[in-house]
Amino acid sequence: HIASYHPCAQTTGEWFYERSWEGVYSGFDEATRAGFAQWVEARYGTVEALRAAWRMPDVSFDSVRVPTTEERDASAAGMFRDPATERFVIDFYAYQQDAVADAIEHASRIIKEASGGRKAVTVFHGYLSSCQDCPRVLLPAAIWPWVVCSSRRMWTS
C-alpha cells in the first residue's frame, strides 16, 4: 500500500538549483533567459512598466538577460534586497522559484490524476535554514513556515 509519492529533482532530490549550497549560481543558459523573459513580460505587460520597475531605460522584453554573478552578490543589506533599486535581481530570484514551483505542481498534478486523487504528494523544497547568510535567529520560529516557502502559490495550491 502506498500513501504518498515523493517526486524528487535536482542533485539532492530537494528541488534545489544545482550546487546552490556551495554558492554556485545557475541560470546562465538560454532556456533560463528565455523563461525569465516570458515571466517578466507576463508580470509587467508593457516595456514602460518594466523599465520603470528595473530602472533600466533601454531594457525591452527582447533584451531581458539573467543577472550576472556580480549583480546577484551586490546587495547593500546582505541577504535583504531593496525593491526600489534591486528589482531586476529580485525578479530573477522570483522567476527561479516560480519555475521550480511550476515543475513541482506539474509532477504533483500527474500523480494526483494517475491516482484518481487518492494519493498524497510530498516534496522537499525551500528551507530557510539553508540560505547562505540567513541565520534562523533573524526570524521567530512561528513565521518560518511562511518564509520557507519560496512561492506564494505553494500555500494556495
Residue pairs with C-beta under 8 A, 6 or more apart in sequence:
2 119
3 119
3 120
4 119
4 120
4 121
4 122
5 111
5 115
5 119
5 120
5 121
5 122
6 121
6 122
6 123
6 124
7 104
7 107
7 108
7 111
7 121
7 123
8 14
8 15
8 123
8 124
9 15
9 103
9 107
10 16
10 17
10 18
11 18
11 19
13 124
14 123
14 124
14 125
14 127
15 100
15 103
15 104
15 123
15 124
15 125
15 126
16 125
16 130
17 26
17 27
17 96
17 100
18 24
18 26
19 26
20 26
21 130
23 132
25 69
25 72
26 32
27 33
27 36
27 66
27 92
27 96
28 66
32 66
32 96
32 99
33 64
33 65
33 66
35 95
35 99
36 64
36 66
36 91
36 92
36 95
37 61
37 62
37 64
39 91
39 95
39 98
39 99
40 50
40 61
40 64
40 91
40 95
41 50
41 61
43 91
44 50
44 53
47 59
47 60
47 61
50 56
50 59
50 60
50 61
51 57
51 58
51 59
53 87
53 91
54 87
54 88
54 91
55 85
55 87
56 88
66 92
67 88
67 89
67 92
71 88
71 89
72 89
72 92
75 81
75 86
75 89
76 82
78 133
79 131
79 132
79 133
79 134
81 89
81 90
83 90
97 126
97 150
97 151
98 151
98 153
100 125
100 150
100 151
101 150
101 151
101 153
101 154
104 123
104 125
104 154
105 153
105 157
107 121
108 121
108 123
111 119
111 121
112 119
112 121
125 150
125 154
126 148
126 149
126 150
126 151
126 154
127 148
128 134
128 136
128 139
128 144
128 147
128 148
129 136
136 144
139 147
146 155
149 155
